[in-house]
Amino acid sequence: MTRKSANSGERVRQLLAQETARIIVDQGVRDYRAAKIKAAERLGMRAHGALPGNAEIERAVTEHLRLFGRESHAKLLCMMRETALSAMELLEAFTPRLVGPVLSGTADANSAVNLHVFADSAESVSATLTGLGISYRAYERRLKTRRDRTDTFAGYQFHHSDSTVEATVFPVDGIRQAPISPIDGRPMKRADLKAVRGLIDDL
């Protein structure tokens, strides 16, 4: 491959990453692969081969928010982290951890506050929400727990402080090993109450 063709291929990946980031932020498409295919179609490119990886998309989303969000994004992120903290305090009995875009700083107005909670049974989490007078919707989420294994976990979606919160329930010992991130293939980053308070103070 010549240097010119290599540079051309890299430029295509950059354009696709930027357009994918715009679709994710502006249209609220949370599925990175779906957003990449949509970006490739919009740019008239082939939807395979040159598609950027999820880590590249994550960096492009961060850059997009930095360029076009600035102060408004910082305010939104602070508000969502405060919502996360409040929801974590409500579910403190389940050792909650913040994960996902609100933790990484790539959240936008379409993002949910993603929590991991830990309990002997999912029903104990739903009973707590009911006891707090919180209406919720149950869901199931498939997550890669090892590179060669995917498991299904129960979860509960509810509204809190004008944001959507999604609390996915893991076994109590699931706190020791986070599931694999689809972004970089590493264990997901998790933040406890103290860490989230620190993130809010740093904004």
Secondary structure, 3 states (H helix, E strand, C coil): CCHHHHHHHHHHHHHHHHHHHHHHHHHCCCCHHHHHHHHHHHCCCCCCCCCCCHHHHHHHHHHHHHHHCHHHHHHHHHHHHHHHHHHHHHCHHHCCEEECHHHHCCCCCCCCEEEEEECCCHHHHHHHHHHCCCCCEEEEEEEEEECCEEEEEEEEEEEECCEEEEEEEECHHHHCCCCECCCCCCECCCECHHHHHHHHHHC
